[in-house]
Amino acid sequence: MGEVDGLLFEHDIQRRLGTENLNSCTAIVVLCGAAAILAHIAPRPANADPSAALGDAHMISKLAALKAKVIEYESAFRQKPGPAGVIAYAVFEGTPALQSQLDIIKQQFTDWKIPFTYKSYAASNQYDSSKPARGIALVDPRSNLIRVYVEDNLVYQLAKS
């Protein structure tokens, strides 16, 4: 949790990027035909008070770390097609769990001029091992297509460059 990891497809042909047990965290993928970056972002810093303002500031700082990784992979993201984003966010009882953080992410992607799509997953206030995992995001580049899944749903795909 809290990690930002990247993958250059030409170097890591069989590797996938993934995260599980999001449990109200947000997963953000930035990808292009040559690379992908995955961030698993908690709603607030560890051991912090559940303040919305603190959570929003935490999201902004994690988006800065994501942008730093995009800059690190800049040569890959300059290739056509350019980068795209996928946002996996929690829904609790039919409502986005952290609407203000979702709005911050959408605004940041708009400012970065990176088109994005998003997919919700069901968050629960109780862990139940008999139910599907609560939040899985996976980037699978092992074929000629790069596929992004949230839970078991294909959310986005594009051809490798």
Solvent accessible surface area in square Angstrom, and as a share of the most:
residue,aa,sasa,rsa
1,M,149,0.66
2,G,25,0.24
3,E,118,0.53
4,V,33,0.19
5,D,58,0.30
6,G,6,0.06
7,L,1,0.00
8,L,56,0.28
9,F,11,0.04
10,E,134,0.60
11,H,126,0.56
12,D,47,0.25
13,I,106,0.54
14,Q,124,0.55
15,R,96,0.35
16,R,111,0.41
17,L,5,0.03
18,G,46,0.44
19,T,24,0.14
20,E,105,0.47
21,N,73,0.38
22,L,0,0.00
23,N,81,0.41
24,S,32,0.21
25,C,7,0.04
26,T,7,0.04
27,A,1,0.01
28,I,0,0.00
29,V,2,0.01
30,V,0,0.00
31,L,0,0.00
32,C,0,0.00
33,G,2,0.02
34,A,17,0.13
35,A,0,0.00
36,A,0,0.00
37,I,0,0.00
38,L,9,0.05
39,A,0,0.00
40,H,17,0.08
41,I,1,0.01
42,A,14,0.11
43,P,24,0.15
44,R,92,0.33
45,P,44,0.28
46,A,91,0.71
47,N,162,0.83
48,A,26,0.21
49,D,106,0.55
50,P,110,0.69
51,S,49,0.31
52,A,76,0.59
53,A,76,0.59
54,L,70,0.35
55,G,3,0.03
56,D,31,0.16
57,A,57,0.44
58,H,25,0.11
59,M,1,0.00
60,I,98,0.50
61,S,62,0.40
62,K,50,0.21
63,L,1,0.01
64,A,61,0.48
65,A,43,0.33
66,L,0,0.00
67,K,62,0.26
68,A,60,0.46
69,K,41,0.17
70,V,13,0.07
71,I,102,0.52
72,E,120,0.54
73,Y,28,0.11
74,E,84,0.37
75,S,79,0.51
76,A,5,0.04
77,F,15,0.06
78,R,166,0.61
79,Q,79,0.35
80,K,172,0.73
81,P,73,0.46
82,G,34,0.33
83,P,32,0.20
84,A,8,0.06
85,G,0,0.00
86,V,2,0.01
87,I,0,0.00
88,A,1,0.01
89,Y,32,0.12
90,A,4,0.03
91,V,30,0.17
92,F,70,0.29
93,E,150,0.67
94,G,70,0.68
95,T,82,0.48
96,P,39,0.24
97,A,40,0.31
98,L,58,0.29
99,Q,79,0.35
100,S,50,0.32
101,Q,5,0.02
102,L,8,0.04
103,D,70,0.36
104,I,40,0.20
105,I,1,0.01
106,K,49,0.21
107,Q,102,0.45
108,Q,49,0.22
109,F,0,0.00
110,T,83,0.48
111,D,84,0.44
112,W,42,0.15
113,K,175,0.74
114,I,10,0.05
115,P,91,0.57
116,F,62,0.26
117,T,44,0.25
118,Y,98,0.37
119,K,70,0.30
120,S,40,0.26
121,Y,7,0.03
122,A,56,0.43
123,A,14,0.11
124,S,57,0.37
125,N,124,0.63
126,Q,136,0.61
127,Y,171,0.65
128,D,60,0.31
129,S,93,0.60
130,S,101,0.65
131,K,105,0.44
132,P,99,0.62
133,A,36,0.28
134,R,49,0.18
135,G,0,0.00
136,I,53,0.27
137,A,2,0.01
138,L,48,0.24
139,V,0,0.00
140,D,23,0.12
141,P,1,0.00
142,R,106,0.39
143,S,48,0.31
144,N,116,0.59
145,L,46,0.23
146,I,0,0.00
147,R,70,0.25
148,V,1,0.00
149,Y,56,0.21
150,V,1,0.00
151,E,37,0.17
152,D,136,0.70
153,N,69,0.35
154,L,84,0.42
155,V,34,0.20
156,Y,67,0.25
157,Q,84,0.37
158,L,22,0.11
159,A,60,0.46
160,K,62,0.26
161,S,82,0.53
